[in-house]
Amino acid sequence: MLRMISVAETSDLSFSDAVQKAVKGLIDKGEKVHFFVLQEQRGSVKNGKLEYQVIVEISVE
């Protein structure tokens, strides 16, 4: 049976990098990841630098 986990992640590089970090974090914890859905993306500026923020729903076994 699959379940969905909501993960928030940030990156200084890109939205794509933030998504990859979220998925890889679960894989590194031993979760069997099947797919993901990007729920939200936004950003902020801290000290003149962009920070990319995502919320991802990730399907795991």
C-alpha positions in Angstrom: 0.0 0.0 0.0 1.3 3.5 -0.9 1.1 6.5 1.4 1.8 10.2 0.6 4.2 12.2 2.7 4.4 16.0 2.5 7.9 17.4 2.5 9.1 21.0 2.5 12.6 21.7 1.2 14.7 24.6 0.2 17.6 25.2 -2.2 19.9 28.1 -3.1 20.2 26.7 -6.6 16.8 26.1 -8.1 13.3 24.7 -7.6 14.4 21.5 -9.3 17.3 21.1 -6.8 14.9 21.6 -3.9 12.6 18.8 -5.3 15.6 16.5 -5.7 16.7 17.1 -2.2 13.2 16.3 -0.8 13.0 13.0 -2.7 16.6 12.0 -2.0 16.1 12.7 1.7 13.4 10.1 1.8 15.4 7.6 -0.3 18.4 8.1 2.0 16.1 7.3 5.0 15.3 3.9 3.4 11.9 4.8 2.0 10.8 3.2 -1.3 9.7 6.2 -3.4 7.3 5.7 -6.3 6.4 9.2 -7.5 6.0 12.8 -6.4 3.7 15.7 -7.0 4.9 19.3 -6.7 2.2 21.0 -4.6 3.7 24.5 -4.2 6.8 26.5 -5.2 7.8 29.9 -3.9 10.9 31.8 -3.0 12.4 34.4 -0.8 15.3 36.8 -0.9 17.7 36.6 2.1 20.7 38.9 2.2 20.3 39.6 -1.5 20.3 35.9 -2.5 17.4 33.8 -3.8 16.1 30.9 -1.8 13.8 28.5 -3.7 11.2 26.7 -1.6 9.0 23.8 -2.5 6.3 21.6 -0.9 6.3 18.1 -2.5 3.9 15.2 -1.9 5.9 12.0 -2.2 4.4 8.5 -2.6 6.2 5.9 -0.6 5.6 2.2 0.2 
